[in-house]
Amino acid sequence: MSQRHAVVAGAGIGGLSAALALHRRGWRVTVCERADGPTAAGAGIVLAPNALRAFDTIGFDATRAAGRAVPAAMGLRRPDGRLLSRADTAALAARYGRPPLAVHRAALAAALAAGLPGGTVRYGAAVTAVDDADGSPVVRTASGDLEADLVVAADGIHSPLRRHYFPDHPGLRHSGETAWRTVLPAGPGGPAGTAAAETWGRGERFGIVPLADGRVYLYATAVVPEGYRPADLRRELLARFGAWHDPIPALLERIDPAAVLQHDLYDLAAPLPRYHRGRVAWLGDAAHAMTPNLGQGACQAIEDAAVLAHLADARDLPAALAAYSAARCARTDAIRVRARRVGRAAAFSHPLARAARDLAVRVTPARLARRALDDLFDGFALPAALTPAA
Ligand SMILES: Cc1cc2nc3c(=O)[nH]c(=O)nc-3n(C[C@H](O)[C@H](O)[C@H](O)COP(=O)(O)OP(=O)(O)OC[C@H]3O[C@@H](n4cnc5c(N)ncnc54)[C@H](O)[C@@H]3O)c2cc1C
């Protein structure tokens, strides 16, 4: 059998993971990226144990490849610094085989791309259409047409391919929140010795995630109208978070407003009915955009990539894509719904609702908290493989 060709639309973490997974299974892969260069945002990312396990099946070691990923078990605090729940890196590592890891997104994307043959990723190559009337797709891109056996739609939360193939889907819904993200270089006021933690206030959250080499990934969220952009970002962040516990005020002083990303938070208003159509498979945010409240968006994209590549070894590719949908839809949608629910609780602004929420977090029995994490961190498994291609 001649080498099969996969065209991946989008060079985000999902698309690059799928490309690497397919390449390692013998596929010829072309990644078409709309942007003119690498798109990894100037932000960090936390990879949960389930994503690291999915990477294992691809043969990608994020710990080594992405330039010193750092353990990042996230505790929860109140704005005065009081702990609501403790995160124990060693306990997580013991239970799930390894703790969550924090890494710079650009380092992760570069490490994934480095595993691909030169020329695999084409920039400035937006996918404009896929013609698959006779079952052999032709991908139209800004830099020419490509014949493919498999098309992977990893074109992100606003996925043009999702809109094209699922015209009746209601699309995205705004969560009511916006998020700011940045990475501080190593320097004074950094959280030396501070563990990764998230702090919940009145409709606002602030996260501190130490990265390698003393850099610090910061994120913050607030309940604001869709499209809200502060005129003076530093002043806005100081007004919201400047009186919170140390080291938040000192970290805010070091922010370069020009290096802060702001994104309003959305998820899919309804699940997609399936993650495939003919020989096109959706993955990552294109398939199941979720709010980042569980830190699982990219983790699920990585799981998708591992499962898709594993099943795509099959002789009958349409059957493999149906099996991919069957394996992925329920898990990813349950996480999308749960992320939305967590976001709603975290965004409470009424004092009574906040007090009840904080109390609930403090008194939740360890057994229940563990079960909630087990679903996420222990929930990845490869499905049974289909009859392989000769
Ligand atoms: C504030 C915040 C914090 C987060 N934190 C975490 C976290 O800690 N852990 C975690 O697991 N997840 C996290 N997430 C979620 C995570 O960022 C996303 O789920 C993940 O990046 C999705 O990856 P993707 O490859 O599916 O999409 P993207 O990264 O959006 O990539 C899509 C790519 O497709 C390209 N593209 C679009 N249209 C076309 C086209 N027509 N042709 C070609 N290319 C195209 C885009 O340019 C882009 O490069 C967070 C999200 C936010 C907003």
The ligand as a Gaussian input file, in Angstrom:
#p B3LYP/6-31G(d) Opt

LIG

0 1
 C       -7.072000      31.599000      29.117000
 C       -6.903000      30.197000      28.633000
 C       -6.139000      29.291000      29.367000
 C       -6.017000      27.961000      28.957000
 N       -5.281000      27.092000      29.702000
 C       -5.207000      25.784000      29.333000
 C       -4.443000      24.846000      30.090000
 O       -3.768000      25.201000      31.071000
 N       -4.446000      23.534000      29.713000
 C       -5.145000      23.111000      28.614000
 O       -5.125000      21.919000      28.314000
 N       -5.866000      23.988000      27.853000
 C       -5.903000      25.309000      28.184000
 N       -6.600000      26.201000      27.420000
 C       -7.289000      25.709000      26.203000
 C       -6.292000      25.568000      25.061000
 O       -5.612000      26.781000      24.855000
 C       -7.024000      25.194000      23.780000
 O       -7.976000      24.192000      24.034000
 C       -6.016000      24.662000      22.766000
 O       -5.008000      25.608000      22.531000
 C       -6.737000      24.318000      21.462000
 O       -5.784000      23.881000      20.519000
 P       -6.212000      23.670000      19.019000
 O       -4.993000      23.190000      18.318000
 O       -7.458000      22.877000      18.935000
 O       -6.618000      25.136000      18.490000
 P       -5.701000      26.427000      18.293000
 O       -4.573000      26.443000      19.228000
 O       -6.639000      27.587000      18.303000
 O       -5.101000      26.244000      16.837000
 C       -5.889000      26.409000      15.681000
 C       -4.976000      26.836000      14.564000
 O       -5.703000      26.791000      13.330000
 C       -5.340000      27.901000      12.559000
 N       -6.395000      28.110000      11.585000
 C       -7.633000      28.643000      11.759000
 N       -8.323000      28.617000      10.606000
 C       -7.523000      28.048000       9.678000
 C       -7.673000      27.734000       8.304000
 N       -8.796000      28.016000       7.638000
 N       -6.640000      27.139000       7.648000
 C       -5.487000      26.841000       8.288000
 N       -5.277000      27.142000       9.605000
 C       -6.289000      27.723000      10.290000
 C       -5.162000      29.017000      13.564000
 O       -4.355000      30.066000      13.042000
 C       -4.470000      28.269000      14.713000
 O       -3.055000      28.276000      14.582000
 C       -6.685000      27.540000      27.784000
 C       -7.427000      28.455000      27.013000
 C       -7.511000      29.779000      27.427000
 C       -8.325000      30.753000      26.580000

